[in-house]
């Protein structure tokens, strides 16, 4: 019993003698743990924030410079879950305004009965999207900027250049619908803003039949597999769909921000995070080793 007490007493004295080294070691371990925890916490927080930010643009990719035949093939592709096309019909000519007349069309959305869809165009506050050749819809602030009274059934006269080239044409439109209004300072010059108004397929078809318009639609789409596949696998699937319709990879733009929040991390992200954690652990081990090394040198000298 006395021997045990002696050993305990010596150990306790040694611990008190080396309390600085023990304290520094504890602090180093604590800071390392906190830093690794912080990396995980910040990562999760960033993930949640990005999910909220990009939840309103839940398409997986956009395909640019399509032909009507490619759009038709895409709309029936087995791996496509949702598809919306848009065509820029003409540039608006109204002073310094940067604006376009565009047509959008939701061709497919297999989620419509089971989930909210954000690939659709904006929900109108009033009226309906253009159907007749002379119908148009946009936000009230747009109509005010071009000198029209923003009411459904009202009239607006616009000048525009089809496909951004050729002669400027002028046409009277009837307002068929109004989007949610926006608060924009009247002092902001039109040249600093981008405006858009929606027109009908009938208008585009009339100009196309007359030889004044050439369709070159763009598309935003979703593919199946969001919940099961990783980022890299989703990218491969999207590029595979593009290849199936004969679209070059340079015309494919991934919505990387959205994909990175809803899929498992890709190999690149995992590798980066792993390297950062290993560097932290390595430097922490060096700090702890240095603390004990200095302590051992001191003991040897004594």
C-alpha angles and dihedrals in degrees: 000000000000091000091052091050090050093051091047091048092050092047091050092050091049091050091052090046091053096037092121091056092045092048093049091048091051091049091049092051091046094050091047091052091047092049094050090046090049091054090054093044094049090047093053092045092050090048092053093045093050090047090057094044096050098036088097092058103046099160117122100214145346124232115207132200097021127170121228089250091054090050090052091051091046093052091061098038112131094226097048114101100177134008134186125176130201131191126195101219102179147345114250116236110206114132111290094340118137102211143138139201108227141177125213129187132183103218098174140007117164090181095064095102098041108034145017112274123216098178089081120097117264117293111253121238090213139003127004140286116276117281106157122068093252099044126108138174136191141131120309091243090059093054091047090052091055092047100257132128107248101229129123108258092025123127131242131181117214135182117211145163115230113233087358092284142075127041123346111250130197125212138173115233134190116224106240099174145005127222123211110295121248130214107234124165109249088219093066110102117240090234089067094055135065116225131192135186126187124233133182134270087238091064093050091047092051092053092043092052089050091052095245098109134049116198116231105163127191122210139207115201148172125216129205119263105058093133097043107035132073124237092263092049092049090051091051091049093050092049089048090055090049091051091050091061094041096253118150118239090240088067093056120091116187120213089229095170092058095040092051091056099048102038134061111272116275122242091260094057093044090051093051094049091046092052092049092051092047091051091052092049091047095052091044090053090050091051092050091045091051091051092053092041092056089046093051092048089052091050091049092050090051 
